[in-house]
Amino acid sequence: MYDIKPLEEEWKKYKKKKMRPWFVLLFSILLVLLVSLTFLNYKEIDFLNFNDKSKVEAVTKVPTALLIDKALTTLEIKKPEITEIKPVTVTSHENDSNEIVEDMPIEEEAAIINKPKIKEETAQKNRKKVHLNIIETTSASAYKDVAKRFHQSHDTDDSLFLAKVYYRKGNYKKAEYWALQTNKVNGNIEEGWLIFAKSKVKLGRKNEAIRILTTYIKKSNSGRAKSLLHKIKKGTL
Amino acid sequence: MKSRYEAAKNVFIDSIDNDDYIELNSSISAYKQLEHSINKPLKMILLFGKPGTGKSILLNRIHNKLKHQREIHYFDTPAINEKEFFHKLFKVLTKKDLPNNTEVNFSALVDFCKNLRGKREIIILLDEAQMYGPEMMEKIRLFSDSRAVKFVVSLHKTENEDLIAKEHFQSRIWEVIELKNATKEDQTTYIHKKLLKKNLFEIANSIKDKDMKLIHAFTKGNFRECNKLLFTLFEICEYYDENEPSKINYEQIPQRIIEMAALKLGYIHV
């Protein structure tokens, strides 16, 4: 037996070739698992955000310009299978402004209702009747719809709402963007400046945040802004 | 010092020696069937199977067993032409050598056979009968018609050879014995018995069941292929034993070596 070395080499090649399909199979399984896990993980996050009642409730409480807090209890929720959607009239507070801007996701039991479309129908004295077409949708698409609507109406409540939601979700880049949009439309909304500064800090641009807040404090002398500035400087945000 | 694998290697040198005959369930059955057929008043018996299924060793075995009891002759190599065949047959029938410059007349030989009817019963074992042409086979049939000569014809099983068998023997009174490749169990017994016959107990024990499965998969239970594979396998073992002992496990033949032997013999390819 003199040809043992070439035979050993040949055997190594054979072994590699024999093992190849197993490696391919293993790689495919891992890939499928990875994709499945990523997908499930994404769904889970979405699901949690979607169903976290406390969060949603918190969101609904935050906007100061929320004008339909009473009316919400009287809203009729139209299920998707019902083709004919009854318009619901929502009446705002008498002493509030005439702008009806809130359209955030509302959760009622298991169903989440989002994307109300507000239509002004009749204008009465100090009162506005609005038709809300409420349909069930996912929170992600609801945010998109709010953003879309903001681009059409430039309503700061929409942009501020998005800024807050994204900030809470930890999407600071988007939060920064929507806070900036708010400030562009109306530079006097304090919440917009605060979220803008906080998002900057979270994105690692602390100096920029300090500069912005200092400017805003000079202009407004806001106590909340001062407190936030102190926190940022101390690094306790 | 000689390697322990050298003796093992030599066990698997392909031969049809009677000493190398291994009794297996399948071979015992084939042997009994052939012995039984020979005792029947048949003119021709067809033994067929793929090359390496043990036809020759079976003929050799039966020849050795019966040669002292019956008038049995084993033609292990086929005659290259008619003349040579008739010479051989003449010698068997007359028990004499053909005188120089003499030729055998076919019809005279057939007549001679007919005269022997009832007096003698001659059995002729024709190995590798696929080498005889159709014309020759027809003449063999005529000899067998005399009922004094009984032929056991061994054929390789291929499509064409089946055709020859059908064309020439289908209408005759005859019996067919088909030999098949060994089952995994039979092949395992074959390998173990062969090694144990030479007292190579440790080596026989080092070939485990999963190795037998692999050997059977490579050789498809064919005895000749099995001999080839085992010979090469022990040849590789012998090399490692003498030159690189670290590469060999004496407790169990590594699967790698079986695959290397299979690669060398072309059962598998890179």
Interface residues (C-beta under 8 A of the other chain):
Chain A: M1 D3 I4 L7 E8 E10 W11 K13 Y14 K15 K17
Chain B: E235 I236 E238 Y239 Y240 R256 E259 M260 L263 K264 I268 H269 V270
